[in-house]
Amino acid sequence: MIQPVYSFKRICVLCLALLLLALYTYGAVEHSKRINLDISRVDQGAYLSYTWSLYETNYDANLESARMESAILDDAQADGVELNNAILIRAGLNRVSLKDATLRYANLKGAALNQAIFIDADIRAAVLEDALLAEADLSNANLTRSVLINASLNNANFNQTNLELRQLT
């Protein structure tokens, strides 16, 4: 007599699980067909606002506090870009042009910046620890309070660069 009761409970639990799965699947399908397609029913305001601000500023991106760890941006033209507080750890920025760029408090630890152009760039209080800056042009750049521990600076150009560094080894 104990066996049939146990089987009946098992069948009820299985039926309940199948019913819940069917309801979940139905809800998910209906949500994807109706709710996600109606722009007034979803919170896309931040994306729409950012897109509108890009349009109004002629597509000048605001990259403050951007997180681009291990990004490959070799040969990019980023003159005048603002990358304050950006995290570009181990990023590939070889031959990138960052003339007049602002990288205050940016974290470029381990970044590859070989032959990068930082003419007139503001790189104050940035972390360039273990960065590769071979043949980089840092003419007239401001590196005040930046950290260049173990940075590779072979043949880098520091003509008229402000080098009041926090740490350089």
N, C-alpha and C positions, 0 to 999 in steps of 0.2 A: 504493500500500500504506500510505502514511503517513496518508492521509485516514481510512480505517476505524478505525484505532487511536485517532485523535483523537476521533472520534465516539463510540467505545465508552467512553472516559474521561469524556466529557461526559455520556453517559447514566448512567454509574455515579454521578457527582457529583450529578446531578439526582435520581436515585432515593434516594441517601443523604440529601439535603436534604429531600425529601418524607417520608421515613421519620422523620427527626428532628422535623420539623414535626408529623407525626401523633402521635408519642409525647408531645411537649410539650403539644399540644392535649388529648389524652386525660388526661394528668396534671393539667392545670389544671382541667378539667371535674370530674374525680373529687375533686380537692382542694376545690373549691367546694361539691360536693354532700355530702361526708362529713366532712372534717377541720374546716372552718370552722364547721360546725354543732354540733360536740361541744365544749362549753365547757371540758371537762377537757383537751382537746388543744391549746388555744391559750393564749397568754399575755395574758389580759385582766385580770390581777390588779391592775394599777395603776388601771384604769378602775373595777373593782368596788370597790376600796378607797376611791377618791375618792368614788364614789357613796354608799358606806356612811357615810363621814365627813360628807357633806352631810346625809344623813338624821339622823345622830346629833346634829348641831349645828343642827337645825331649818332646814336649807338655807342656813346662813350660808356663803357661798363664800369660799374662801381665794384671794385674787387677788395674793398676794405674787409679785413678779417676772413678773407677767402681761405679755404682749406684745399690745397692742391698737392698733397703729398705724393711724391713719385711721379708727378705729371711730366710729360715730355713736351716741352715748349721750345725745342731747339729752333733757331733761326726766326723766332717770332719778332714782330715789330710792335713794341709796347711803349713807345715814346710817350712820356707824360702820364703814364698810368699811375694810379694811386693804389698801392698794395700795403697800406698801413696795417699792422697786426696780422698780415697774411702768413700762412704756414705753407712753406714750399720745401719741406724736408725731403732731401734726396731727389729733388726735381731736376730734370734735364733742361738747362737753360743755356746751352752752348750757343755762342754767336748771337744771342738775343740782344736787341737794341732797347735799352731802357734810359734813353736820354731824357733828362728833366723828370724822371720818375720819382715817386715818393714811396719809400719802403721803410718808414719808421716802425721800429719794433717788429719787423718781419723776422721770421725764423727760417733761415736758409741753410740750416745745418746739413752738411753733406751734399749740398747742391752742386751740380756741375755747371759752372759759369765760365768755362774756358772761352776766351776771345769775346766775352760779353762787353757791351758798351754801356757804361754808366756815367757818361759825361754829364756834369751838372746834376747828378742824382742826389737825392736826400735819403741817406741810408743810416740815419741816426738811430743808435741803440738797437741795431739789428744783430742777430746771431748768425755769424758766418763760420761757425766752428766746423772744421773738417771740410770746408768748401773748396772747390777747385776753381781758382781764379787765374789760371795760367794765361798770359797775354791779354788779360782783361784791361780795358781802358777805363780807369777811374778818375780821369782828369776833372779837376774842380768839383769832385764829389764831396759830400759831407758824411764822414764816417764817425762823427763824434759819439763816444760811449758805445761803439760797436764792439763785438767780440769776434776776434779772428784766431782763435786757438786752433793750432794744427792746420790752418788754411794753407793751401798751395798757391803761392803768389809768384811763380816763376815768370819773369819778364812782364809782369803787370805794370801798367803805367799809372803812377800816382802823381802826375804833374799838378801842382797847386791843390792837392787834396787835403782836406782837413782831417788829420789823423790823431785827434785827441781820443785815443782808443781806451776802452775799459780793460781789455786784455788782448795781448798779441804775443803768441809764442811760435 
